[in-house]
Amino acid sequence: MQKSIKWARILVIAISILLLTTGTAFAAVIEMAVKDDKDNNYVFNYNELIDSYTRNVIGMKSVLYDDFSSKSVTSIATEERGHVDYQDVLNAYTLSVVQGKSFDVVKYIDSSSSKRVELKLGTRAVSVKDDKLVFTALNLSEGDIEAALKAVNDASSVSSMIRALTRNADAFQDGERFKKLHNFAQERVAGRMLARKSFKDADALAKAFKEELQSAEKTIIITYTEYGHTLKEIVGIQVGRNAQTDLYGGGWKSADSDLVRWHVDPNNFQGFMLPAARITASNVNVRSGPSTDYSIVGSRLQSGAGPFYVLNEGSDGNYAWYKILTGTRVGWVREDLLELTTRKGDAMFQFLKLSGNAGVSADEVNENILKGRGTLEGQAEAFIAGSEEYGINEIFLISLALHESGYANNRPSKLAKGYEVDDVDNKFPDKDKVTVYNMYGIGAFDSNPTEAGAQYAYNAGWFSPEEAIIGGARFASRNYIHHKTYQQDTLYKMRWNPASPGNHQYATDVGWATKQVPRIMNLYAQLETYILHFDIPKYK
């Protein structure tokens, strides 16, 4: 089928070229309309298309023809008749061939025998500028343009700006480019447009929109890496490695398969709409299982709370129950106490590649981020030095240190504040005890984190905050980011190691990667220029 469609496209072009070179007295073909596999409709100027087709034949770049040839022809237009159904023209041509008669395609189009059609609503004209496709909406009224301008200027949030830009794409020359962006990139463009509004007229809006699209296309790179495991296999392995969580209450406990699956599945963190629930009653208990026989976990939820992600569904025989993730707890709520809805998945930054230097200002980091953070205060130069020496993102290092040290929550760990240990190796002959620092919790195993982490720091020679920061950067770079075998250069890879699941993983907490995301995003929000490269895993 696809082969015959492509042959038919080439046939029409060949016939039309012949007509233009034989001096026909009839009006020439002026346009050709097509549609893509998603039923989006486009129209091409015939002369521009022939020019691009000629470039293709002689081996030159042919952007317009390449795009045209990937779509299906729907109609052909002449000056006199307008658009005529393509299948009707093809049927007439086929009949002429069968009957052994000559066929003049333009004469047939302009005759009353041809089947006239109107261009579909929302059809866009396709042209080329600077070797890039340009899409222009057709037949828009001044009212349409004014309505689009108003919708953008009235937007009050990123989500409402995305809706305004998407629903009014026909009014924007680059609307199709916006629709093709990944959800995360759309959010970036929408956020920037929100900061730049209000726009005085359509021209100012179009100019800003084009600039932000170009910026997003240049500074946001998204790649996908395929792995040889299924998601189910990954979950089974991670559950078997005793993945931990603090979401059940009462300290760290083994995470069940629902919670592991939620955190392992990359689709939950890319801006897609996911199943969720909103509480509709007062003083709702969250329970450890799908019935009132199970214990209560966490504080009661009030009407309107949520939406919370739904991880699973169960039943007590009379009611359906939904397992929800509230952010601080995970547990079950009965169906009559909630309403089902959707919520956008986030935490895309766990897929951010962490190799390289982000180029932040030391003064800005010290003033805006590290001020008042105990032993981390004033240490921006140490983070930058570690970044430059070991090829690791300093924003990641700062975020990791804030999280692991406890300074992010103003509850610093003993290792971050400085912990005294015996100088067993006589590294300081005049001292029996020395103070060590461990800003990243390296070697602080769950069974005895302080002693184990202190011993690691002593052996590594981390006797000052600077040495712990730079030494930790070396550890993270050599053991994860630039590891010669694993190359775990994203938070997700550090936590779950999709190339070799269950092995060489940085943490046991199922939420470790997502917990780093808000701080990293907050730090990036303070920068004006940067390149974000995301590497997202795909499972079989």
C-alpha positions as CSV (number, residue, x, y, z in Angstrom):
1,M,0.0,0.0,0.0
2,Q,2.8,2.4,1.0
3,K,4.6,1.6,-2.2
4,S,1.6,2.4,-4.4
5,I,1.0,5.7,-2.6
6,K,4.6,6.8,-3.1
7,W,4.4,5.8,-6.8
8,A,1.3,7.8,-7.2
9,R,2.9,10.9,-5.7
10,I,5.8,10.6,-8.1
11,L,3.4,10.0,-11.0
12,V,1.6,13.3,-10.3
13,I,4.8,15.2,-10.1
14,A,6.1,13.6,-13.4
15,I,2.8,14.3,-15.2
16,S,2.8,17.9,-14.0
17,I,6.4,18.5,-15.0
18,L,5.4,17.2,-18.5
19,L,2.5,19.6,-18.7
20,L,4.6,22.6,-17.8
21,T,7.0,21.8,-20.6
22,T,4.5,21.2,-23.4
23,G,2.9,24.6,-23.4
24,T,-0.6,23.5,-22.5
25,A,-3.3,26.2,-22.9
26,F,-4.9,25.2,-19.6
27,A,-4.1,26.6,-16.2
28,A,-1.1,25.1,-14.4
29,V,-1.2,23.2,-11.1
30,I,-0.5,25.7,-8.3
31,E,-0.8,23.6,-5.1
32,M,-0.7,20.1,-3.8
33,A,-2.3,19.2,-0.4
34,V,-1.2,16.3,1.7
35,K,-1.7,14.8,5.1
36,D,0.6,13.0,7.5
37,D,0.0,9.8,9.5
38,K,-1.7,11.8,12.3
39,D,-4.2,13.4,9.9
40,N,-2.5,16.8,10.0
41,N,-3.1,18.6,6.7
42,Y,-0.6,20.7,4.7
43,V,-0.4,22.4,1.4
44,F,2.7,22.9,-0.8
45,N,3.3,25.5,-3.5
46,Y,3.8,23.6,-6.7
47,N,6.6,25.7,-8.2
48,E,8.6,25.5,-4.9
49,L,8.0,21.8,-4.8
50,I,9.2,21.2,-8.4
51,D,12.3,23.3,-7.6
52,S,13.0,21.1,-4.5
53,Y,12.3,17.9,-6.5
54,T,14.8,19.0,-9.1
55,R,17.4,19.6,-6.4
56,N,16.7,16.1,-5.1
57,V,17.2,14.5,-8.6
58,I,20.6,16.2,-9.0
59,G,21.7,15.2,-5.5
60,M,21.4,18.5,-3.7
61,K,19.6,19.3,-0.4
62,S,15.8,19.1,-0.9
63,V,14.1,19.9,2.4
64,L,10.7,20.7,0.9
65,Y,10.5,17.6,-1.3
66,D,11.8,15.3,1.4
67,D,9.0,16.5,3.7
68,F,6.4,16.2,1.0
69,S,7.4,12.7,0.0
70,S,6.9,11.4,3.6
71,K,3.1,12.3,3.4
72,S,0.1,11.2,1.4
73,V,-1.4,13.4,-1.3
74,T,-5.0,14.4,-0.8
75,S,-5.8,17.0,-3.4
76,I,-4.4,19.0,-6.4
77,A,-5.3,22.6,-7.2
78,T,-5.3,24.8,-10.3
79,E,-6.0,28.5,-10.7
80,E,-9.4,27.9,-12.3
81,R,-10.9,25.0,-10.4
82,G,-9.2,25.1,-7.0
83,H,-8.6,21.9,-5.1
84,V,-9.7,18.6,-6.6
85,D,-9.7,15.2,-4.8
86,Y,-6.5,13.4,-5.6
87,Q,-8.0,9.9,-5.6
88,D,-10.6,11.1,-8.1
89,V,-7.8,12.3,-10.5
90,L,-5.9,9.0,-10.0
91,N,-9.1,7.0,-10.8
92,A,-9.7,9.0,-14.0
93,Y,-6.1,8.6,-15.1
94,T,-6.2,4.8,-14.5
95,L,-9.5,4.5,-16.5
96,S,-7.9,6.4,-19.4
97,V,-4.9,4.0,-19.4
98,V,-7.2,1.0,-19.3
99,Q,-9.2,2.4,-22.3
100,G,-6.0,3.3,-24.2
101,K,-6.9,7.0,-24.2
102,S,-4.6,10.0,-23.6
103,F,-5.1,11.9,-20.3
104,D,-4.6,15.6,-19.7
105,V,-4.5,16.0,-15.9
106,V,-5.0,19.7,-15.9
107,K,-7.8,19.6,-18.4
108,Y,-9.5,17.0,-16.2
109,I,-9.0,19.0,-13.0
110,D,-10.5,22.1,-14.6
111,S,-13.5,20.2,-16.0
112,S,-16.9,19.8,-14.3
113,S,-16.2,16.0,-14.1
114,S,-13.6,16.4,-11.4
115,K,-14.5,16.2,-7.7
116,R,-13.9,19.6,-6.0
117,V,-12.9,19.6,-2.3
118,E,-12.1,22.3,0.3
119,L,-8.9,22.4,2.3
120,K,-9.4,21.0,5.7
121,L,-9.7,23.3,8.7
122,G,-6.3,23.9,10.2
123,T,-4.4,23.2,7.0
124,R,-0.9,24.7,7.1
125,A,1.2,26.0,4.2
126,V,4.7,24.5,4.1
127,S,7.7,26.5,2.8
128,V,11.4,26.6,3.4
129,K,13.6,29.4,4.9
130,D,17.3,29.0,5.7
131,D,17.0,25.2,4.9
132,K,14.3,24.8,7.6
133,L,10.6,24.0,7.2
134,V,8.2,26.9,8.0
135,F,4.5,26.2,8.7
136,T,2.0,28.9,8.2
137,A,-1.7,28.7,9.1
138,L,-4.1,29.5,6.3
139,N,-7.2,31.7,6.3
140,L,-6.9,33.0,9.8
141,S,-9.0,36.0,10.6
142,E,-7.9,39.1,12.6
143,G,-10.2,37.8,15.2
144,D,-8.4,34.4,15.4
145,I,-5.0,36.2,15.8
146,E,-6.3,38.5,18.4
147,A,-7.9,35.6,20.3
148,A,-4.5,33.8,20.2
149,L,-2.7,36.9,21.5
150,K,-5.2,37.3,24.3
151,A,-4.9,33.6,25.3
152,V,-1.1,33.9,25.7
153,N,-1.3,37.2,27.6
154,D,-3.9,35.8,29.9
155,A,-1.9,32.7,30.8
156,S,-1.0,32.8,34.5
157,S,1.0,29.5,34.9
158,V,3.2,27.2,32.9
159,S,0.4,24.8,32.3
160,S,-2.0,27.5,31.1
161,M,0.7,28.9,28.8
162,I,1.2,25.4,27.3
163,R,-2.5,25.2,26.6
164,A,-2.6,28.7,25.0
165,L,0.4,27.9,22.7
166,T,-0.9,24.5,21.8
167,R,-4.6,25.4,21.2
168,N,-3.7,28.4,19.2
169,A,-0.8,26.8,17.2
170,D,-2.5,27.7,13.9
171,A,-2.0,31.4,14.7
172,F,1.7,31.0,15.3
173,Q,4.1,30.5,12.4
174,D,6.1,28.0,14.5
175,G,3.2,26.3,16.3
176,E,4.1,22.9,14.8
177,R,7.6,23.1,16.1
178,F,6.3,23.6,19.6
179,K,4.0,20.6,19.4
180,K,6.9,18.4,18.4
181,L,9.0,19.3,21.5
182,H,9.3,16.9,24.4
183,N,7.0,17.8,27.4
184,F,10.0,19.1,29.4
185,A,11.1,21.4,26.5
186,Q,7.6,22.7,26.1
187,E,7.6,23.6,29.8
188,R,10.8,25.5,29.4
189,V,9.4,27.5,26.4
190,A,6.2,28.1,28.2
191,G,8.0,29.3,31.3
192,R,10.1,31.7,29.4
193,M,7.1,33.0,27.5
194,L,5.3,33.5,30.8
195,A,8.2,35.6,32.0
196,R,8.3,37.7,28.8
197,K,4.6,38.6,28.5
198,S,2.5,40.7,28.0
199,F,3.0,41.1,24.2
200,K,1.8,44.2,22.6
201,D,0.9,42.6,19.3
202,A,1.0,39.4,17.3
203,D,4.4,40.3,15.7
204,A,6.0,40.8,19.1
205,L,4.5,37.5,20.3
206,A,5.8,35.6,17.1
207,K,9.3,37.0,17.5
208,A,9.5,36.0,21.2
209,F,8.0,32.6,20.4
210,K,10.6,31.9,17.7
211,E,13.5,33.0,19.9
212,E,12.4,30.7,22.8
213,L,11.9,27.7,20.4
214,Q,15.4,28.2,19.0
215,S,16.8,28.4,22.5
216,A,15.0,25.2,23.6
217,E,16.1,23.3,20.5
218,K,19.7,24.3,21.0
219,T,20.0,23.9,24.8
220,I,17.8,20.9,25.5
221,I,19.0,17.6,24.1
222,I,17.1,14.4,24.8
223,T,18.5,11.0,23.9
224,Y,17.2,7.5,24.7
225,T,19.3,4.4,25.6
226,E,17.8,1.0,25.1
227,Y,18.5,-1.8,27.6
228,G,18.0,-5.5,27.3
229,H,15.7,-6.0,30.3
230,T,11.9,-5.6,30.7
231,L,10.6,-3.4,33.4
232,K,9.2,-6.4,35.2
233,E,12.6,-8.0,35.3
234,I,14.2,-4.8,36.6
235,V,11.6,-4.5,39.4
236,G,12.1,-8.1,40.4
237,I,15.8,-7.7,40.7
238,Q,15.6,-4.5,42.7
239,V,13.0,-6.0,45.1
240,G,15.4,-8.9,45.6
241,R,18.2,-6.5,46.5
242,N,16.1,-5.2,49.4
243,A,15.3,-1.7,48.1
244,Q,14.5,0.6,51.1
245,T,11.9,3.3,51.7
246,D,10.9,5.7,54.5
247,L,7.4,6.1,53.2
248,Y,5.7,3.5,55.3
249,G,6.4,5.2,58.6
250,G,8.6,4.0,61.5
251,G,12.0,4.3,59.8
252,W,13.5,2.5,56.9
253,K,11.7,-0.6,55.6
254,S,11.8,-2.8,52.6
255,A,10.0,-1.3,49.6
256,D,7.3,-3.5,48.0
257,S,7.1,-4.1,44.2
258,D,4.5,-1.4,43.6
259,L,6.8,1.3,45.1
260,V,9.8,0.0,43.3
261,R,8.0,-0.2,40.0
262,W,6.8,3.4,40.4
263,H,10.4,4.7,40.9
264,V,12.0,2.5,38.3
265,D,9.6,3.2,35.4
266,P,11.0,6.2,33.4
267,N,7.6,7.0,32.0
268,N,6.5,8.3,35.4
269,F,8.9,11.2,35.2
270,Q,8.7,12.7,31.8
271,G,5.7,15.0,32.0
272,F,3.0,12.5,30.9
273,M,-0.4,12.5,32.6
274,L,-0.6,9.7,35.1
275,P,-3.5,8.1,37.2
276,A,-4.0,10.1,40.4
277,A,-6.6,10.6,43.2
278,R,-7.9,13.6,45.1
279,I,-9.3,13.2,48.7
280,T,-13.0,14.1,48.9
281,A,-13.8,13.6,52.6
282,S,-12.4,14.9,55.9
283,N,-10.0,13.1,58.3
284,V,-9.3,10.3,55.9
285,N,-7.0,7.6,57.1
286,V,-4.2,6.1,54.9
287,R,-3.8,2.4,55.7
288,S,-1.1,-0.1,55.1
289,G,-3.4,-2.4,53.2
290,P,-6.7,-2.4,51.2
291,S,-9.2,-2.7,54.2
292,T,-9.9,-1.1,57.5
293,D,-8.3,-4.2,59.2
294,Y,-4.9,-2.7,58.3
295,S,-3.0,-0.2,60.4
296,I,-3.0,3.5,59.8
297,V,0.1,5.1,58.4
298,G,0.8,8.8,58.6
299,S,-1.5,11.7,59.5
300,R,-5.1,12.0,58.3
301,L,-5.8,13.6,54.9
302,Q,-8.3,16.4,54.5
303,S,-10.8,17.0,51.7
304,G,-9.1,18.5,48.6
305,A,-5.7,17.0,49.3
306,G,-3.9,15.8,46.3
307,P,-3.8,14.8,43.6
308,F,-1.7,11.9,44.6
309,Y,-0.2,9.3,42.2
310,V,-2.1,6.0,42.2
311,L,0.3,3.0,42.4
312,N,-2.2,0.1,42.5
313,E,-5.8,-0.9,43.0
314,G,-7.2,-3.5,45.5
315,S,-10.4,-4.6,47.1
316,D,-11.8,-5.7,50.5
317,G,-14.7,-7.5,48.9
318,N,-17.1,-4.6,49.2
319,Y,-15.1,-1.5,48.2
320,A,-12.2,-0.8,45.8
321,W,-9.1,0.6,47.5
322,Y,-6.4,2.7,45.8
323,K,-2.7,2.7,46.8
324,I,-1.5,6.3,46.7
325,L,1.8,8.1,47.0
326,T,1.4,11.3,49.0
327,G,5.0,12.4,49.0
328,T,5.6,11.6,52.6
329,R,3.7,8.3,52.9
330,V,2.4,5.5,50.7
331,G,-0.8,3.6,51.6
332,W,-4.3,2.7,50.8
333,V,-7.5,4.8,50.7
334,R,-11.1,3.6,50.1
335,E,-12.8,4.5,46.8
336,D,-15.7,6.4,48.4
337,L,-13.3,8.8,50.1
338,L,-11.6,10.0,46.9
339,E,-12.1,10.9,43.2
340,L,-9.9,9.6,40.4
341,T,-8.1,12.2,38.3
342,T,-4.7,12.6,36.6
343,R,-1.4,14.3,37.5
344,K,1.6,15.1,35.4
345,G,4.7,13.1,36.2
346,D,7.8,15.1,37.0
347,A,11.4,14.6,38.2
348,M,12.9,14.7,34.6
349,F,16.2,16.0,36.0
350,Q,17.0,12.5,37.3
351,F,17.9,11.8,33.7
352,L,20.2,14.8,33.4
353,K,23.7,13.8,32.3
354,L,26.1,14.8,35.1
355,S,29.4,14.9,33.3
356,G,31.1,18.2,32.6
357,N,31.1,21.6,34.3
358,A,28.0,23.9,34.5
359,G,30.0,27.2,34.8
360,V,28.4,28.7,37.9
361,S,29.6,31.7,39.8
362,A,31.3,31.0,43.1
363,D,30.1,34.2,44.6
364,E,26.5,33.6,43.6
365,V,26.6,30.0,44.9
366,N,28.1,31.1,48.3
367,E,25.6,33.9,48.7
368,N,22.4,32.3,47.4
369,I,22.9,28.6,48.2
370,L,25.5,27.8,50.8
371,K,25.1,30.7,53.2
372,G,24.1,29.5,56.6
373,R,24.8,25.9,55.7
374,G,27.3,25.2,58.4
375,T,30.5,23.5,57.2
376,L,29.4,24.0,53.6
377,E,29.2,27.7,53.9
378,G,31.7,29.5,51.7
379,Q,32.8,26.3,50.0
380,A,31.7,27.1,46.4
381,E,35.3,27.1,45.2
382,A,35.8,23.6,46.5
383,F,32.8,22.3,44.6
384,I,34.0,24.1,41.4
385,A,37.5,22.7,41.8
386,G,36.1,19.2,42.2
387,S,34.0,19.7,39.2
388,E,36.8,20.9,37.0
389,E,39.3,18.3,38.2
390,Y,37.1,15.3,37.8
391,G,34.7,16.2,35.0
392,I,31.5,16.2,37.1
393,N,28.7,18.7,37.3
394,E,29.1,21.0,40.3
395,I,25.4,21.6,40.6
396,F,25.0,17.9,41.1
397,L,27.8,17.9,43.7
398,I,26.2,20.8,45.6
399,S,22.8,19.2,45.5
400,L,24.2,15.8,46.6
401,A,26.1,17.4,49.5
402,L,23.1,19.3,50.7
403,H,21.0,16.2,50.7
404,E,23.5,13.7,52.2
405,S,24.9,16.1,54.8
406,G,21.4,17.0,56.1
407,Y,22.0,20.7,55.6
408,A,19.1,20.9,53.1
409,N,16.7,20.3,56.0
410,N,18.8,22.1,58.6
411,R,19.5,18.8,60.3
412,P,23.2,18.3,59.7
413,S,24.7,14.9,60.1
414,K,27.6,14.2,62.5
415,L,29.8,13.4,59.5
416,A,29.1,16.8,57.9
417,K,29.7,18.8,61.1
418,G,32.9,16.9,61.7
419,Y,33.4,13.7,63.6
420,E,36.3,12.7,65.9
421,V,38.0,9.3,65.3
422,D,41.1,7.7,66.7
423,D,44.2,8.4,64.7
424,V,45.1,4.7,64.4
425,D,47.6,5.2,61.6
426,N,49.4,8.0,63.4
427,K,48.7,10.5,60.6
428,F,49.0,13.3,63.1
429,P,51.8,12.4,65.6
430,D,50.8,15.1,68.0
431,K,47.1,14.0,68.2
432,D,45.3,10.9,69.5
433,K,42.1,11.9,67.8
434,V,41.4,13.7,64.6
435,T,38.3,15.3,63.0
436,V,37.1,13.9,59.7
437,Y,34.4,15.1,57.3
438,N,32.2,13.2,54.9
439,M,29.8,15.5,52.9
440,Y,28.3,13.0,50.6
441,G,27.7,10.1,53.0
442,I,30.2,7.9,51.1
443,G,30.7,4.6,52.8
444,A,28.0,5.4,55.4
445,F,26.2,2.1,55.2
446,D,22.7,1.8,56.7
447,S,23.7,-0.6,59.5
448,N,26.1,1.9,61.1
449,P,26.3,5.0,59.0
450,T,28.3,7.4,61.2
451,E,31.1,5.0,62.2
452,A,31.3,3.5,58.7
453,G,31.3,6.9,57.0
454,A,33.9,8.3,59.4
455,Q,36.2,5.3,58.8
456,Y,35.9,5.9,55.1
457,A,36.7,9.6,55.5
458,Y,39.7,8.8,57.7
459,N,41.2,6.3,55.2
460,A,40.6,8.8,52.4
461,G,42.3,11.6,54.2
462,W,39.3,14.0,54.5
463,F,40.3,16.1,57.4
464,S,38.7,19.4,56.2
465,P,35.4,20.3,54.5
466,E,37.4,21.2,51.3
467,E,39.1,17.8,51.2
468,A,35.8,16.0,51.8
469,I,34.1,18.0,49.0
470,I,36.9,17.5,46.4
471,G,37.6,13.9,47.5
472,G,33.9,13.1,47.2
473,A,33.8,14.5,43.7
474,R,36.7,12.2,42.8
475,F,34.8,9.2,44.3
476,A,31.5,10.0,42.4
477,S,33.4,10.6,39.2
478,R,35.6,7.6,39.2
479,N,33.0,5.2,40.7
480,Y,29.9,6.3,38.9
481,I,29.9,9.2,36.4
482,H,33.1,8.2,34.6
483,H,33.3,4.5,35.7
484,K,35.2,2.5,33.1
485,T,32.5,-0.2,33.1
486,Y,29.2,1.3,34.2
487,Q,29.2,5.0,33.1
488,Q,26.5,5.9,35.6
489,D,26.3,9.6,34.5
490,T,22.7,10.3,35.6
491,L,21.0,10.2,39.0
492,Y,18.7,7.4,37.6
493,K,21.7,5.3,36.5
494,M,23.5,5.9,39.8
495,R,20.4,4.6,41.7
496,W,19.2,1.8,39.4
497,N,22.1,1.0,37.1
498,P,19.9,-0.2,34.2
499,A,22.9,-1.6,32.4
500,S,23.5,-4.1,35.3
501,P,20.5,-3.8,37.6
502,G,21.1,-4.5,41.3
503,N,24.8,-4.0,41.0
504,H,27.0,-1.0,41.8
505,Q,24.2,1.2,43.0
506,Y,24.8,4.4,44.9
507,A,21.9,4.1,47.4
508,T,19.2,1.7,48.7
509,D,16.4,4.3,49.0
510,V,13.9,3.9,46.2
511,G,13.4,7.7,46.2
512,W,17.0,8.7,46.2
513,A,17.2,9.9,42.6
514,T,13.9,11.9,42.7
515,K,14.9,13.5,46.1
516,Q,17.8,15.2,44.4
517,V,15.7,16.7,41.6
518,P,14.1,19.7,43.3
519,R,17.5,21.1,44.5
520,I,19.1,20.6,41.2
521,M,16.3,22.3,39.4
522,N,16.4,25.2,41.9
523,L,20.1,25.6,41.3
524,Y,19.7,25.6,37.5
525,A,16.9,28.2,37.9
526,Q,19.6,30.6,39.0
527,L,21.5,30.3,35.7
528,E,20.9,32.2,32.5
529,T,22.7,30.0,30.0
530,Y,23.3,26.3,30.1
531,I,22.9,23.1,28.0
532,L,20.7,20.3,29.4
533,H,21.4,16.8,28.0
534,F,18.9,14.1,29.2
535,D,19.5,10.4,28.7
536,I,16.3,8.4,29.2
537,P,16.3,4.6,29.5
538,K,14.0,2.5,27.4
539,Y,13.2,-1.1,28.4
540,K,12.0,-4.0,26.3
